[in-house]
Amino acid sequence: MKVMQKVGDFAYITLGTLITAAAVFFFLVPSHLAIGSISGLAILLSEVTPLSVSTWTMVMNVGLLLLGFVTLGKEFGVKTVYTSILLPVFLAVLEKLFPQQASITGDAFTDMVLYCFAVSVGLAMLFVRNASSGGLDIIAKILNKYLHIDLGRAMALTGMCVAVSAVFIYDMKTVVLSVLGTYVFGMVLDHFIFGSSMKKRVCILSAKEKEIRRFVLDDLKSGATLYHAYGAYDEEKQTEIIVIVNKHEYVKLMNFIKQVDPDAFVTVYAVNEVLYKPKR
């Protein structure tokens, strides 16, 4: 079972790497955008040196891979080595298949938008499997692990340096698009990473506390935490129910609360990550 799981992981990672490479080749390279990534930096360096984008991508990944092994662990390192080798290989194949590749859309802004969405899908597939495409992704992972910065925001922070450096080579319009694209890329990446796993923390104060608690336990098959609360105005003792639910469960819970107690006091918070050991 573990072998099949590993095969599935690497197949998923391979697809994510292919999507990332295609996004770089078809949208990033033709428009000369330096949206924050190792590929964006490779584009800049390829403009002032005889080396190609794929060659620069491979060279710069080596040092950062060593850093990833040391700081992020063996599993992440092995998977990232795989993707770091595969990404420039995919880029090199695309360079052979589509020489002198021009912009598909003919518009730099459209290329920027399409790149942000396409590469976010690819990188999200890698990150959820504890991998990355190498390069600046490794630095973003380190910031995420040790400083607890969301991956999208970490990617935007590290990539902004690359985007701003475009001012030394390209015109101001390209620089502005690169900076804007880096910011949008960070937000879209967070959406794809957390959008499917986003949960809600629902806090409920209700006179129908027992009915709501039974609904959570029996119908949602979920757990809950109870707190004793006192109203500041009347000092009346109440029981607050705290429950973590997914999007589907959230809709069912809110509909039930509105049905049994329209006067319930409910607060809702977005939850990006939950660590727990499931009960048997």
N, C-alpha and C positions, 0 to 999 in steps of 0.2 A: 504494500500500500504506500509506503514511504517512497519507493522508487517511482511509482506512478505519479505521486504528488510532485516529486522533483522534476519529472519529465514534463508534467503540466505547467509547473512554474517556469521552466526554461522556454517552453513553447509560448507561453503568455508574454514572457520577457522579450523573446525574439520578435513577436508581432509588435510590441510596444516600441522596440528599437527601430523596426522598419518604418513605422508611422512617423517616428521622430526624424529619421533620415530623410524621408520623403518631404516632410514639412520644411526642413532646412534647405533641401535642394531645389524644390519647386517654388518656394515662396520667399525664403530668406536670401539666398544667394543672388537670384536675378535682380532683386531690388536693392542690393548692396546695403541692406539693413543690418545694424549691429545690435540687435535686440539681445539683451544680456544673457549670454551663454558662451560656452567654450567655442561653439560653432561661430557665434558672432565675432569673437576675438580672432578666430582662425580666418574669417573673411577679411578682417582688417589687415592682418599680417600677410595674407596672400596678395593684397593690393600693393605691398611695398617690397615683397620678396618673390623669388621665382618659384617657391614651393606652393603646392596646391592646397585647397581647403582641407581635403582628406588627410594630407601629410601633416599639416599643422595640428589637426585634431588629434592624430595619433601621438605626436611628439609631446604635446602639452598634457595629455592624459596620464602619461607615465608617472610623473612626479606626484600628481594629485591622487593617483591610485595607491601609491605607497602610503600617503597620508591617510587615506581611507581605511586601509588595512589596520593601521596603528590605532586609529581613533574610533572606528565604527564596527570593528570585529571581522572575523574571518568570513562568515556567511555573506555579509554585505560586500566584502572585498572580492570574493570569488565571483559573485553575480555581476559586480560592476566591471571586473576584468573582462568577463564575457561580453557585456554590452559595449565596453570601450573598444574592444577589438572589432566587434560586429558593426558598430556605427560607421567608422571610416571605411570598412569594407563595403557596406551598403552604399555609402557616398561615392566610392570609387566605381562601383558597378553602374550607378546612375550617371556618373560622368562619362562612362564609356557608351552607355545606351543612348544618352541624350547630350551629345557634345554641343557646345555653344548654346546652352539652354537659355532661352529668353523668358521674360515674365509671362506667365499664362494669362494674367488679367490685364497686363499693360498699365497697371496703376499701383504705385508703391503703397498707398494707404490700404487698398484692398488686400494686397499681399500681406501687409502687416497683420490685418485682422484675421485672415485665413491661417497665417502661421501661428498666431497666438492660440487659436482654437485647436488646430491640428496637433501642434507640439504638446499642448497641455494634455490631450488625450493620451499621447504616447508616454509622456513622463509620468502621468498619474498611474498608468499601467505598471510602470517600473517601480515607482515608490511604494505602491501597495504590496508589491512582492519583495520588499526590502532590497531593492536594487536601484541603480541610477544609470544615466548615460555617461557618467564620468565627468571630469572637468569641474565646472562651477557647481554642478549638482552636488558634488561631494562636500564642498564648502557649505552649501545650503543645508545638507544633512547634518553636518557638524553643528551648525548654528541651531538647528531644530533639536538636536539631542541634548546639547549642553546649555543652551540659553532658552529652550522651549519656545522658539519663534516658529509660527506656522510656516510650512514649507514654501507656500506661495510667496509669502512676505520675505522669507530668507532668500529665495531665488531672485526676487526683485532687488533686494539690497545688494547682493553680490553682482548681479547683472548690470546694475546702474553704472558701475565703474566702466564696464565695457562700452555701454551705450554712449556715455559722455565722451569717451576717447575717440569716438567717430568724428569729433570736431576737427581733428588733425588731418583727416583725409577727405571727408565728404562735405557737401554744402550744408547750410543750417537746416534746410527742410528735412534732409535725411537724418540729421542728428535729432531733431524734434520728434520725428516718427520713431526713431530707435528708442528714445527715452519713453515716449508714450507707450510704445509696444511692450517695453519691459514692465511697465507698471500694470498694463492690462493683462499681460501674460501671468503675472503673479496672482492677480485676482481670479482669473479663469482657472489656473492650476489648482488653487484652493477649492474652487467650486467642484472640479472633477474629483479631487481627492476626498473631500469631506461631504459632498452633496449626497452621495448614496448612503453614507454611514451616519449622517447627521441625526442626532436624537434630541428629544425634548425633555427638559426637567420641569415637571409640573408640580406646583405647590398648591394644595387645596385646603381651604377652611370652609367647612360646611356643616349644617345641622344634620345632614344625612351622611355623616362620616362613615357609619357602619355599612350602609348600602354601597357607597362608593368603594370602600375597602374590599368588600366581597366581590364587586365587579372586577376590580384590578386583579384579585387573586384567582377567581374562578373563571372569568370570561377572557381576560387578557393573558392569563397564565403568567403573570408577572409578579415581582416582589414590590414591596413598598417600605418606607421608613416612617415611623410615627414620632411626632414631637409634641410635647405639651406647650401650649402657647397661651398667653394672657393678653386680652385686649387692653390697650392703654387707656381707653375712654371709660369702659365699664368694669374693667378688671375681671371680666368673665373668662373662665377657664375653657379652652377648646383644644381639640386634637388636630394637628396639621398633618396631612398626608403628603409625603414626598415620593414621587414615582418617576422613573426614567422610561420613556417609551419611544418607539420608532414612529415614523410618519403615519403609517397605517393605524397603529394602536392609538396614536394621539387623536386622530379623527374620531375613532370609536369612543374614546374616553370623554372627549369634550361633548359629544352628542349625548352621552349618558348623563353627564353632569347637568347639562341644560335641561334634560328631561326630568330628573329627580329633584333638582334643586336649582332653579334659575337664579336664586339669590346668593349662590356660593361665591366666595372670593377666591379667585384663581390667578396665580402668576405663572408665567411660562418663560423658560430660559433655553437658549440654544446650547447644545452640548456637542463638542467636536469629537471627544474621545472618552471611552469608558473602559476602565481596567477592572476586571472582577473574575472570580472563579465561579462558574455556573454550578448551581446546586443539582445534585442527582435526584 
